[in-house]
Amino acid sequence: MVTTNNMIVALDIGTSKVVCLVGELTPQGTIEIVGVGSQPSRGLKRGVVVNIESTVSSIQRAVEEAELMAGCKVHGVTVGIAGSHISSLNSHGIVAVRDREVSDYDLERVIDAARAVAIPADQKILHILPQEYLIDNQEGIKEPLGMSCVRLEAKVHLVTVAINAIQNIEKCIRRCGLEVDAVVLEQLASSYAVLTEDEKDLGVCIVDIGGGTTDIAVFTGGSIRHTAVIPIAGDQVTNDIAMALRTPTQHAEQIKIKYACALAQLAHADEMIKVPSVGDRPPRNLSRQALAEVVEPRYEELFTLIQAELRRSGFEDLVAAGLVLTGGTSKMEGAVELAEEIFHMPVRLAKPQGIRGLEAQLSNPIYATSIGLLHYAKQDHGPVSPITKMDDFIDAGSAGTGKNSLFVRFRSWLQGNF
């Protein structure tokens, strides 16, 4: 096996599957996928670790599969996090500019002022995502560095997570002999893979429907404005099918993937499917339309909850580009049509973009988060070193301050002088 500095690794630990992608950064700045590993997830429920041993086993198998395909050894990973323990809020900070010209130090100070909000003791800040800067009341500035002013104000989006949830994920990864390069909010990662800059500027809501959670993020004016997690997703649809059709859960999952439709009027009543029974009872025949009548109410409930969350955020009238659906559960036939009926706005099903290699396999909403994690690793962390880096010791809460943090400047000074 080879070890190179231009490899980045994404680990998507979901409720239904664990995906490991190994990407190689090309000289042209693109990501070429060289390794893929995917295993059923056994130790998570609604995005949160409930069984460490099972989670470690799933991660190990997925990473080993990706290593085998890539022919390299994985050392560090960029991992996604989801779950109903995640919360978010918008904040702002104001500072006086020392030398009447905005410096890196002023940017650090204003971000520190914006993050100085009261959060529960069992939560920590995961991301500080700048939305815009104001210079002496002049709005809409994205890059204030070097500008002349007296007062600098920053508007930011803060994402907080439960400390125990992030610690359990990191513990599972380290039990596999891996380092955690970064922990990223899953819907933020997905946005890197499926949203265009035009959509972010115009206003868009990304809805990532996975196995255990539905993750929402709203963008307007090119920046993230609202994030939320709804603990209803594909697993609930599978449970509904298992209960209504009286069939084992594993068969219900297969029936959902192969035959289910989210809009009953699109399914034909004369199209029959075979439903396995529980125990020794013989299988039964059922019309695909009857199956759709079981599935549609759950999707309708989910989209209604998303609509309520969008209204609560205050951005419902600002998402002119509409909804972008992604994630494995969004692939179901009729999901886009049902969403358009409920939201009365444009809806599209998004496949991840911006990669080379294995496009036929990976051009699938299932891989939106894992490919987005690769884009995040490329943009914010650069090539991942094969050794344990000093970056790993930076608290996840400082992720939003980026390359301008005091720690990074100090590290650069060390490297330049020793």
Secondary structure by P-SEA (a helix, b strand, c coil): ccccccbbbbbbbcccbbbbbbbbbccccbbbbcbbbbbbbccccccccccaaaaaaaaaaaaaaaaaaacccccccbbbbbcccbbbbbbbbbbbbccccccaaaaaaaaaaaacccccccccccccccccccccccccccccccccccbbbbbbbbbbccaaaaaaaaaaaaaacccccccccaaaaaaaccccaaaaaabbbbbbbcccbbbbbbbccccccccccccccaaaaaaaaaaaacccaaaaaaaaacccccccccccccbbbbbbbcccbbbbbbbaaaaaaacaaaaaaaaaaaaaaaaaacccccccccbbbbcccccccaaaaaaaaacccbbbbbccccccccccccccccaaaaaaaaaaaacccccccccccccccccccccccccccaaaaaaaaaaacc
